[in-house]
Amino acid sequence: MTAKWLLAISWGNPVTYLLEGCRYLLAGTSQPIFLLIALCVLSLTALSSVIFALKSASKIRR
């Protein structure tokens, strides 16, 4: 990527880290740090979605 605005957006986008982590696992063409960041992003996203689902389920039961 050569566009400066695209690079700035990609560093702030969590999906970028997930894609780069997958690329590191599959092809080994990316830096290993992206895999760690991707795992952290995935863990936080999964945890927050479970918490949101539990809160929504408790509101529906009331």
N, C-alpha and C positions, 0 to 999 in steps of 0.2 A: 504494500500500500504506500503510495507516495503522497496522497493528499493529506495535508496537515490536519484538517478538521476531522477526517475519517480516522486518523490515528488517535486524535484526542478523544473521540467518541468511543473507539474500540477499547481504550484503556479503562474507561469508566463503565463499560458494559460487562456484566457478569457472565453473559453467554459467551463472550470472547474467551474467557478463561476455561470454560467447560469445553469449548471446541478445541482449543489449543491443548488441553489435557488429553482429550481423546486422540488428537493427532500425535501427541508424544507416545501414547500407549500403542497406537496402531502402527505408526511408521517410524517413530523415533526421530522425527525431523524437527521437533520443537524442543524448547528448553524444559528440563525436569521441574523447574519451579512452578510452571503452569499447572502441572498435575496436582501439586499440593494446594495451590490456590483454588483449583477446580473442585477438589475434594472438600475444602472449607465452604465454598459457595454452595455446593450441593448439599452438604450437611445442614447448613443454616436454612436453606430453602426448604428442605424436607422437614426439619424441625418446626419451622414457622407454619408450614402448611398443616401439619398434624395438630398443632396448637389451635390454629384457626378452625379446623374441622371439629375439634372437640368443643370449642366454645360455641360454634354454630349449632352443633347437635344438642348441647344443653339448653340453648335458647328455644329450639324447636320443641323440646320435651315440655317446656313450661306452659 
